Amino acid sequence: MATLLEGGKYSDLTVSCGQQKFAVHKAIICSRSGFFEGACNHPFKESTTGVIDLGEDDEECVRHMIDYFYYLDYLSYPKRRASSNFAHRRISQSKRRRASSSLKQNLSMIEDPLLACAATNPVPQFDSDPPLTPPADDSESKQLQAPAEFPSSPQSFSDEGEDFEFEPSEPVQATKEPNLVLHAKVYALADKYDIPGLKALARRKFEVQVAQHWDCAEFPDALEEVYCSTIDTDRGLRDVVLQSFRENPRLAVKTTVEAAVRDLAPLAFELYKVASGLPV
């Protein structure tokens, strides 16, 4: 996956955003995004030109979206491991010959049941009018026995090389940089382009970072991003925000947070319902 994205080999679609152009593969991105699947499979301009322009979106977030398509992660990438799918490319010529010779069978050591039968049972001589049915004692069929063992199937090979595929994403860990606004933007972008996996990942990253950096200077800006980039019924990030207020009462007395709450009527109303014990 990494080599396909970095090299653009076999690319059949271009995603552009601002100054950036990404050579991508329909088979990969369409399987992860409802938007891209529709754009490529229906009679739209993008399906004929082979170019999808996302000029209205944030360039950095689009870059992370493309990374997710290929790495199933963004900002932090999973460990790479050698891929068994391309093992045949990574075996050197000498190793290939050695492996091949070790699998060769000495055919002279394998007894052919037909030849063995012919050697021990000479061809019978029939009269001019042979019987229509075989003799009762069919000695030939008793001699036909299958070999004791069949040649084993070829062994699989594993060797180190340059082709890699990526392990599934590891559990999300808190990082030094909060990136709360970035995760909120990626969440909104994933919702816009119908990428459920990326949306769930962005929510998890946002949740982990808020738990660790709820008192950072970026938190008020993250509140604005969450409540301005998602609809009221999308509770993914909004519930995380409300939970942070429940767990950290000191947020309510921070001047920057108070100013943000005053400017965000939906957030203020939800905090009022939480304080009143009403369901949100």
Secondary structure, 3 states (H helix, E strand, C coil): CHHHHHHCCCCCEEEEECCEEEEECHHHHCCCCHHHHHHHHCCCHHHHHCEEECCCCCHHHHHHHHHHHHHCCCCCCCCEEECHHHHHHHCCHHHHHHHHHHHCCCHHHCCCHHHHHHHHCCCCCCCCCCCCCCCCCCHHHHHCCCCCCCCCCCCCCCCCCCCEEECCCCCCCCCCCCCHHHHHHHHHHHHHCCCHHHHHHHHHHHHHHHHHHCCCCCHHHHHHHHHHHCCCCCCCCHHHHHHHHHHCHHHHHCHHHHHHHHHCHHHHHHHHHHHCCCCC
